[in-house]
Amino acid sequence: MRMEMSHWERVRSTLRGQETDAAPISLWRHWPYHDETSEGLAAATLQWHRTYDFDLVKVMPTGTYGIEDWGGRTKYTPNATGIRTVLQYGVTSANSWPHLEQLDVTKGYLGIQIDAVRLTAEEIRGSVPVLMTIFSPLTTAFKLAGDRVFAHLRLCPDLLRSGLQIIAEVTARLAMESIRAGADGLFFATQCASYRLLNTAEYQEFGELYDRIVLDAVRPEAEILLLHAHGHDVMFDLLTDYPVDAINWHDRTAGPSLEAAQKRFAGMLVGGINERLTLLEGLPADIQAEVANAILETGSRRLMIGPGCVIPINTPAHNVRAAREAVCPTPH
């Protein structure tokens, strides 16, 4: 019988492709209202961890936290995923990109997020990996300007490049300060590496170039870099060449499958659960079957069970528990 592993032992063994006592698992969600303060976000994060004892803690600020200090205005209106609505874009003219401020990431809205990381890590005390959610520079530009960013990319590329350079430098500092605050790595999310938005050359020039500024800056200090590729028709093979340890994407709804991805990426795969159809709407038996299928697809190697993206905030607790128990019937 295999000896029971700690969270860190389980995750590190999975990253190395070694056998584990059970597949690691982590589910994450937004925390509307709680996420408006560092204390509230940390408290909600810690309560989630204490309740389900997942193998990885993902600090989940608002999806728009990166635009507030650059003039974006947002509001939370109740919705299934707990995301905020942008009321006012921070950038409405291409001429604004070169004039974005070089933000002090320890202050303002960004500083609140770093404080949340610190409070969370202090309570975790190294017992489980803690990752901070960081958005790619082009994703932040997309949130700052909306769809017009793609027009700027094609019509005023030099202006957008200037803005992306500033965003990348600020994001790199934010990432480093998150590590210094106690995070063990990053959950680095890109929402623009999709063929529905850009072609390969466009993403390499306006996405990858600036992604690597952030990832290269933090790589020496981060134990785990987990890349999230959001959306459908993602540029999976381009992204697997990034300096990351793990990748998460909508494997159940967008592909590639876990089995196919395992042949195309040497690191840890994070997925296996359809966060809406199965986790939100399904029965515990459906969840257990989907987890079992994910483990079968990968031979239980280099797999962390997780959702394709944030789980709905109204996901039934008994379904979250079912996912947890599908990998380990008794608490770790």
Secondary structure, DSSP 4 states (H G I P E B T S, - for coil): -PPPPPHHHHHHHHHTT---SS--B------TTGGGSHHHHHHHHHHHHHHH--S-EEE---TTTTTGGGT-EEE----TT-PPEEEE-S--SGGGGGG-----TTSHHHHHHHHHHHHHHHHHTTSS-EEEEEE-HHHHHHHHHTTHHHHHHHH-HHHHHHHHHHHHHHHHHHHHHHHHTT--EEEEEES--BTTT--HHHHIIIIIHHHHHHHHHHTTT-SEEEEEE-SSSB-HHHHTTSS-SEEEE-TTTTS--HHHHHTT-SSEEEEEE-TTTTTTTS-HHHHHHHHHHHHHHHTTSSEEEEESSPPPTT--HHHHHHHHHHH-SS--
